[in-house]
């Protein structure tokens, strides 16, 4: 909504209205803060596929924000695994509608300069606030590790054939996509978007640089042909490219006066590319911090410790030889469910994260252990 009158100084000004910025605006407004948000195209529709583990989602999010739920999805490495959690695909349009209600004042404009207490817009005007939050995402720097993917939307029958009858496949690292063990690996991701629409997506988990989308499209069609499937030419397509780590100048909100949120603050998991659930879950914490003039809730020391451990995990993924990737993920999916959840989802559980990493190290072959040790001891310089 757009207010007709503006206070001389806002409680919170948010720059960027993706899911993170929208979530923060929605929750800060619910706390009674006077919120203004700025985005060049605030009315654009979100088209990306957003997903999360059900136990990551906040209690305030209505159930109809979730389009589909899959109990215990499968994963394939060197064998089949069952993931003992419920996987959700969000209803993107419904999520955008929910977060767009009661979110304060929205201004269409581009931020030209941001400080901790002001935003200068491209029309020359300035917004003043007690706190300015940068929620503009990670950008598209080639220096950052990125995830890429190419997907097609198919009917349930085609998906059942492609996924071997599985309700959903979180990762399928099998090499029936036209590659050899010496090629940079990619995996098949297959999930229901609605009752009658499934996404089949070939994904490069992380790379610096990542696999080109054109290569992933070739691999996806090769994989599906190997499974007896030809995708109709009129099928809807999804193309994905984003950085899985924040730009160096952005950092995390605990380390500078400039408050940041979402992927821009490092809430994105660098080993998976997931950030929407964390942004939804921790929007309340930051909203209370902004109201109270604190930053203790969003970035306590435990969250900073987990972020550092996950950065090591990203280096391991980037350094692994392609022939070792299926084994590595096989060991991950062999972890107890609580340790899988600790590594994937829990921002403030350094003990669980470290335990998961330690168990992975002990289960791995000598070659993979060597990669883990070198990646852990090396201080990365880009």
N, C-alpha and C positions, 0 to 999 in steps of 0.2 A: 504494500500500500504506500501511498505517498501523502505525507502530511502537508497541510496548507500553511502551517506556521512552523518555524524552526527556532530552537533555542539558540542563544548566543554561543553556547558550548555544549556539545553532546557528551553523554556519559561514555559512549563507545562509538567509534567509527570503524567500520570493517571494509577493507579493500579486497574485492574478489568475492563473487557469489556462486562458486561451485558448491558442492555438498558441504564442505567444511565451513565456508563463510555463511551459508544459509543456516546451517545447524546452530552456529554460534549466535547469529542474529535472532533466531527463533528462541533460543534458551535464555539469552540475555534479556530479551523483551519480556519473557515470562517472569523473570526476576524483578521486573519493574524498571529496568534501565532504559534511558532514552537512547535509542540506537539508530544510527544512520549507516547505510551500506552503499558502496559505490562499485559499479561494474560497467564496462563498455556496452555490454548487451545483456542487461538483467532479465529480459524476457525470453532469451533463447531457451529452447527446450533441450533438456539433457537427453542424450541418445546412447550413452555408454551403458554397458552391463555392469551393475554393481552387485556384489555378492558378499556374504559374510557367514561365519559360523553363528548359529542361533544364540549361543551363550555369550556372544560379544555384543549383542544389541541392547540398547538401554531400555529400561522399563517404560519410559514415557512414549516410545515409538509405537503407534497403533499397529495391530496385527495385520491390517490390510496394506501396510507398507511392504509386506513380504508377498511376492508373487508365487513362489514355489518353495517347498521344503522337501529335502531328501534326507531320510534317516540312513546313516551308515553308508555313505557313498564309497565307491571302489577306487583303488589306485593300482596301477601296474608299474612295476620296475622290472626285476628279473622274474617276478611272479606276481600273483594277485594279492592285494592287501585290502582289508576293510578298515575304514576310518570310523571310529566309534564316536561320532559326533553328528549333529544335524546341520546340514548345509543349506543355506537360504540364498535364493536369488531375489533381489529387491525389485519391487514395482517402481521403476524409475520415475514415471510420470506421477504416480501417487506420492512418492517420496518428495519430489519437487513441490507438489501442491501442499503437502503437510508443512514443509519447512518454509513455504512462501506465505503461510498465514501467520498473522500476528508477529511480524518480524521487524517492526519499526518502519522507518522511512527508507525508501530506495531511490537512488539517483543514478541515472544513466550518464556515465562520464568516465573518462580515463584519468587515473591518478598519475600525475607527472612527477610528483615529489612527495615522499612520505617521511614524517618524523614521528617520534613517540606521541606527539600531541596535536599534529595537524596533517592535513592532506591537501595538497594543491592540485586542482583539477585542470584539465586541458582548456576549459573556458576561462581560465584566469581566476576563478573563485577559490576560496580556501575554506575548508571545514575544520573547525577546532573541536577537540574532544579531550576528555580527561585521559583517554587511552585510545590509541590507534592500533588496529590489528591487521597485519598483512596476511591475507589468506589466498594469495594468488597462485598457489601451486608451485611446482618445481621448475617450470620453464622447460626449454628443449635444448639444453646445452649438450653438445656432443662429448664434452669432457665427463659427463655424469653417466654412470651405469644406467642402462635403459632396459625396459621390457617392451617387446613387440609381439604382435599376434595378428592372425588373419582368421576370420571365422565366417561360417555360413549358417543360415537359419533353415532348418529342415523340419519336416513333419515327424510325428512320434514314431511311425513305422520305420522311416529311414534311420532315425536316431537309434532305435532298438537294434537294427541290423548293424549299424556302425559300432555300437557300444557293447555288442554281444549280449543284449538283453538287460544290461545294467540300468538302473534308474538314473544314475549319474556317475561320471568318472572324473575325479578331481585331477588326476595326472595319469597319462599313459605314455611311458617312455619307450615302448617297444619300437623297433626300427623297421616297421613296415611302411615308412614314409619315404622310401627311396634313398635313404642315407646309409652310410656305413659307420662303423664304430670310430672312425677317424674324423668324421664330420662333426661340426658343432651341433650339439643335440637340441631337439625341440620335442615338445610333448603335446598330446591331444588332450583337450579339455572339453568335456561334453556335459551340458546341464540343461534342464528344462527351464525355459523362460516363462512359459505359460502352459496350460494343459495341452495345447496343440502346436507349440513352437519350441524347438530345441536348438541350442547353439552348439555347433561343433567347431572348435577353434584350435589351430596349431599355434603353439606359444613358445617363444624364446624367453625363458624365465628371466635371465639377466645377461647382459653383454656390454662390453665397452670396446668396440661398438657392438650393438645387437645384430641379430640376423635381419636382413631386409624383409619388409613385408611381402615383396614379390617372391622371395625364396620360400617364405612360409606358406604362401598361397599354393605354390607348386607342390610343396611337401604335403599339404592337406589333401589336395586332389589326388596325389599319388597314393596316399594312405587310404583314402576312401575307395579308390579304384581297386586297390589290393584287397579290400573287403567287399568287393562286388557292388560298389555304389557309385553312380554318376550323379553329380549334383546338377539339378536343373539350372539353366543359365539365368533364369529370372529370380533366383533365390536372393533374399536379402543378405547383405555382406556387412561384417564388422571389421574395421581396421583399428589397431591399437598401437600407440607409441607413447611412452611417457618415461620420465626418469624415476628411478626407485630410491633416490637419495636427494636430500635438499642441496641446492647450490651452496658453495662455500660461503658466499657473502650472506646467505640467509641464516644458516646455523639453526640453533634451537632457542626457544624463547627464554630459557633460563640464563642464557649467556650474554644478553645484551639488553639495553633499555627498550629496543623495538620489540613489541610483542608480535609473535607470529603464531599461526594455527594451521592445522591440517598438514598436508604434505610439505608445505613450506617450512614448517617447524620441525620436521623430522618425525611426524606421527606415522608416516608410511613405513610399513615393514620392508626393509631393504632386501629381504630374501624372497618376498612374495609379491610385492607391489600393492598390497592391500592397505588402504588408509581410511576408507569411508566409515567402516564400523568404529574404528578408534576415534574418528572425528565426532561421530554421533555420540559415542559413549562419554567422551571427555569434554564435550561442549559445556555441560553443566559446571564442571570443575573450573574451566577457564572463566565462565560467566561469573561465578562466585569470586574468583580471584580478582577480576576486574572491578567488581562491586566493592570488594574489601581492600583493594590496593595491595594485593599479595600475589606471589606466583608459586606458593608452596604446593598447591594442589596438583597443578599440571605437571610440574617437573621436580618431584621429590628426588632424593638421591637414588632411591631404588630404580626409578624410571630412567635416570641418567646412566646407571650401571647397565641396565638391560639394553639401552640404546647402544652403548659401547660394545657389548657382547654381540649384538646383532650386526654391527659394522664389521666385526671379525668374521662372522658368518658370511656376509656378502663377499668379503675378500676370498674366502674359501671357495665359494661358488664360482667366482671369476677365474680362479686359478686351477680348478679341477680340470684334468684332461677329459675329453669327451668320452673316453672308454670307461671312466670311473663314475660317471654321473648316475647310471641306473643303480649301481651298488650303493652309492652314497645315499640316495633317496630310499632304497630298500631298507637300510639301517634306520633311517628316520621313521618310516612307517612301521617298523618293528618296535619302536619305543612304546612304553605304556601310554595310554590316551592322555593321562594327566601331564606327562612330560611333552607330548606333542602340543597340547594346548598351551603349556607354559611358554614354549618357544614361539609359537605362532601368534598367540593372542594376549598374553599377560604382560603388560608394560611394567609392572612393579613387582616382579617375581624373579630377582636375579638368581636366587638359589635354584629355582626350577629351571631357569634358562641355562645356567651353568651345568646343572645335572644332566640336562638333555644333551648338551654339547659334549660333556665328558663321556656319557654312555655311547654317543656316536663315535667318538675317538677310539674307545676301547674295542668297539665292534668292527672297526674298519680294517682293511688290509694295510700292509706296510706302506704301499705307495700313497694311499689316501692319508694315512697318518703323517707322512712326510709333507704333503701339501698343507695339511692343517697346521702343523708346527711352523712351517715357513710363513704361512699367511698370518699366523698369530704373532710371530716375532717381528714381521716386517712392518715398519711404519709407512703407510701408503702416502706417496706424493704424486699428485697429478699435475 
